[in-house]
Amino acid sequence: MQETFKKLPRKRQVEILDAAARVFAEKGYHLASTPDICTRAKVSNGALYKYFRNKEAIYISVLDHGIGLMTDLFRKHTDESDSFLEAIETLFEGLRRFTIRYRPYVEIWVDLSSCSMNRFAAELSEKIEAEGRRLFRGLIEKAKDRGELDASLKTDLVTYTLDCHMTLFTYSLVSEYHRKRFSAFFKDDLRGPSQKEKIALVVESAKLLVES
């Protein structure tokens, strides 16, 4: 983003980024256009190019904003003093509520995993994954210190397991494919498990670590 965008009131910055996020979520990066974003954000084409060099710069700024929102959620749960299982439950419940409020940003994150977005994933994935690693490592180490988890458990392995749970759970909130994939393992009917039931299944899986 350009300095001119940074000089806008924060409320207006967020309005423009939210509008762009909705366009990218609805059309995908490749089909989204700057005129689409201008219309949704109620800004002229000339003004938009004073704020961002091109569509790619807008997209990266939108993702950075979404990562910032997610980071705030992660840090909130890392700082809480719940037990390990309570922290996992409240984190995933937080993700559920986050997706309701910021769904376009989650949809963009899911789309980032497609092969057509490899160019962006190479640049942006580390920003996203670093926060997940930091979050779960913190929860795991605190649980070990409290004696809730066996000290011999490999932190990186448990971190990866929980991060995969988080990724697939979040994907299932916005992706029909991942919703059905979740259902295929835990429900025979078309409805599949509810979001609350999914969280309970994740907590049950995490409980195996506590009981090991």
Secondary structure by P-SEA (a helix, b strand, c coil): cccccccccaaaaaaaaaaaaaaaaacccccccaaaaaaaacccaaaaaaacccaaaaaaaaaaaaaaaaaaaaaaaaaccccaaaaaaaaaaaaaaaaaacaaaaaaaaacccccaaaaaaccaaaaaaaaaaaaaaaaaaaaaaccccccccaaaaaaaaaaaaaaaaaaaccaaaaaaaaaacccccccccaaaaaaaaaaaaaaaaac
